[in-house]
Amino acid sequence: MQTPENLAKIVIVTAAYGYQTVKDLGGQAELLKHIAESGADGVEIRRELFVEGEINHLDALAEKIRQHGLIAFYSVPESLFLPGGEVNPSLADFLSEAESLGAHKLKIALGNFKPGLDLTALKVLVKQHRVEVVVENDQTPDGGILHPMNAFFFAAESLHLPVAMTFDMANWLWVGQDALEAAKTLSEHVSYVHVKAAQERNGKLHAVALDDSDGSWKPVLAALPRSAPRGIEFPLEGDDLTAVTRYYVDLLRKEAAEAQ
């Protein structure tokens, strides 16, 4: 079952299954069957989870994704801005990889953005590619704080820089920020949501499945654009990966329908 046109698409982040599971199955391509059969609309492929040599065969992976009737997003474990404010010199390569994968979006962390940086060269590069760049709040003091993130999107908007935001619902907790305040502040820039909850155990935060959380994710999600695709990034664990994935796909669809 695909998402009705008036509801946000549901995307499964391969990292939700855990590094070891992905490795044991033989790579991210082996998850596509579970994702498609769960009724999800798409998959977020993670660069850091490629098996050896896989990055050289992105066209083949793209074809498998299409055969399963899924859309693709692409995530790289890198920052857009390096220390000193330089735009990541590998961004052009990441954009090309995303295009080979047939990805609609390229997700990357903000990094060391400082107000006043000249974004003209970044604008030129991004406009040369058809992939949407979506900048995520991560779990670092540089890329996970509301003020620099808001300043970046203000600067991008002023320059008509075609970038949007991946709003990770739980990462704010790792840097002591209020997720609901961030959602209300940044909502207009958000085109993709990482649905995630977190819980403190033994003094450390851990990502948890929605059913294992305190429910604080609900008002945060409600404050974000209803049309933005929802990426399931919280742990998907169990003997039947299709079933557990389907359960949460259905839960998020029900949540979206009730918000209409």
N, C-alpha and C positions, 0 to 999 in steps of 0.2 A: 504494500500500500504506500503510495507516494503522498506527500503532504499536499493538502488542498491549497490552491493558489493564494488564498487570503491568510494563510498561516505560515509562520517561519519554517524554513527547511531544517531538518535535523541532520547533523553531521557527526560522525563518530571519529574521534581522535584516536589513532592507532595506539598511542602511548597509554590510553586508558586500560589496555589489557596488560600492561606491564612489560618491561624489557625482556624478562626471561621467557614469558609466554610467546612474544613475537619471535624471539630467537628459536625457541623449541619448535614452533610451527614451521619455521623456515623462511620467515620474512613477512613483510606487511601485505604482500599479495595474497598470502594464505588466509588473511582475515576478511577478505572482500566477500566471500561467500556468507560468512556469519553476518556481516554488516548489511548486505543486500537482503538476506532472508529475515532480518529484524524489521524491515520496513523503513529503514533510514533512507535519507535522500543522498547522502554523500559521505566521503571519507577525507580526513585530514592526514596526509602523508607527512611523516616526520623525517627530516634529513638525517638526524642522528640515529635513526633506527634502520637505515639501509644495511643490508648484508653486503659482504665484500663484492665489489664489482657492480652492484645493482644500479648505482648512480650513472653508470655508462649505458644503461638500457631503459631509460625513462620512457621512451616511446612504447616499449613493450608493456610496461606497467600501466601506462595511460590507456592502452588498448584493453587491458584486463579490466580496468575500472569502468570503461565504457561498456564492455560486454556484460558487466553486472548491473548496468543501468544507474550508475552512481555519478555524481559530480565530484570533482577533486579540489581540495585546498592543499597548500604546501606550506610547511613550517620549517624555518631554519633556526638553529640555536645560536643566533648571532644578534648583535645590536646594530641599529641603523647608524648611530653616531658613536665613534670611537673616542677614547680619552683625548681631549684637545678639541673636540668638535668636528673632526674629519668624518665625512660620510664613508661608511664601510666600503673599501675598494672592491670587495667581492659582490656588491649588490647587483651589478650587471650580470654576473654569472648566476646568481640566485634567481634573477628574473628570467633568464634564459632556461634554466632548469625547470622553473615553474611552467613556462610555456611548453616545453617538451612533455611535461606531465599532463598538459591540458588543464592546468589548475586555474580556477577563477580568481583565487586570492593567494598572495604571498604574505605570510605572517612573519614578523620580525619584531624584536624588542626595541624600545626607544634608545636606550643607552645614554650617552653623555651629551644630551642636548642642552645648549645654553641659549637663552634669548639673545637675539642680535646676530646669530649665524646667518650667513648668506646661503639661502636654499635654492638659488637659481639653477646651479648645476644639477642638483637633485631633481628639480622639476623637469629639466630637459631629459634626464635619463629615464625617469618614470614614464614620461609621455611617449617614449619610444617603444613601450611595451604595452600589451593589451591586458596584462595581469594587474589586478588591483592590489596595491600595497596596503596592508593593514597592520598598524603599529600597536603592539600589545604592552600593557603594563605587566612587568615581571616582578620578581621577588627581591629586587635589589634597591638600595637607596637611590641609585641614579635613575633607573627606569620604572620604578614602582610607586613614585610619589605623585600625588595629584597635581601640585602646582607646576612642576616642569612639564607634565603631560598636557595640562591645559594650555600652558604657554606655547608648546609646540603646535597644537592644533589651531590656536589663535594665529600664529605666524603662518602656518600652512594655508589657512583660510584667506589671510590677507594677500598671499601670493597666488591664490588659486592653484595651489599644489594638490594634485589629485590623489590624496591619501585619505584613509579612514582609520578607524580604531577597532582592534580586537579587545573587547572588555573582558578581562578575566575576573570573574566574580569573587574568587577567594584570595587571589594573590595580594590584594590590599592588606589582608590580615598579617601577612609576613612582615610588612613594613609599618605596621601600626596605623594604618589609614582606615577611615570609615568607608566601607564599600557602598553603602546607600548614598552617602553624600557624593561620592565619586560618580555613581550612576546618574544622579540628578544633574551633576555639573557637566558631565561629558556625553550625555545621551545623544545629543544632536550629531556627534561625530562617529557614533558606533554603527558599524555595518556587519559585525560578527561578534558573537558572545561565546566565551568559554564558560560553560556551566560547570561549576565546581563548588563544593562545600569543604570546609576544613574543621578540624576538631583538635583540641590540645590534649596530648597524651604525654605524661612524664615531662612536662615543661616544653614540649616541642609540638609545633603544628604539623598535622598530617592531613592530606586530602582524603575525604571519605565519600562514600556513596550518599546520595541525597536522603535515602531512608535512614541512614545512620547519623544524620546531622540534626541540629537544633531547629531547622526550618527557617533560619534567617535568610536563606537564599531566595525565598519566595518574594519578599518585597523588593529585593535588589533586582531580580529578573523582571518584576512588574514595572520597574522604573526605566527599563531599557526598551528600545524600539521593538515593537511586536513583529516587524518584518525581518529583523536581523536574524540570519541563520544561527541556530543553537548548536554549538559543538560540545558533545559530551566528553569531558576530560577527566571526570572523577573515576575511581577504580571500577572496572567491570570485571568481576571475578566469579568463578564458579565452574562446575563441570560442564555446563551447557552454555557456551558463550552466546549462541544465538538467542536463547531464551532470556538471559539476563539483559542482553542488549535490547531485545524487543520490549521487555518490561519498562525500561527507562525511556525508550523512544515513545511508547504509548503514554507514559506518565507526563512527559513534556508536551506531547500533543494535547492531552487532556487539559493541562495547565493553560496552554495557549488558547484553546477553544473556550475555556471558562472566562478568559480575560477579554473576550470579544464583546 
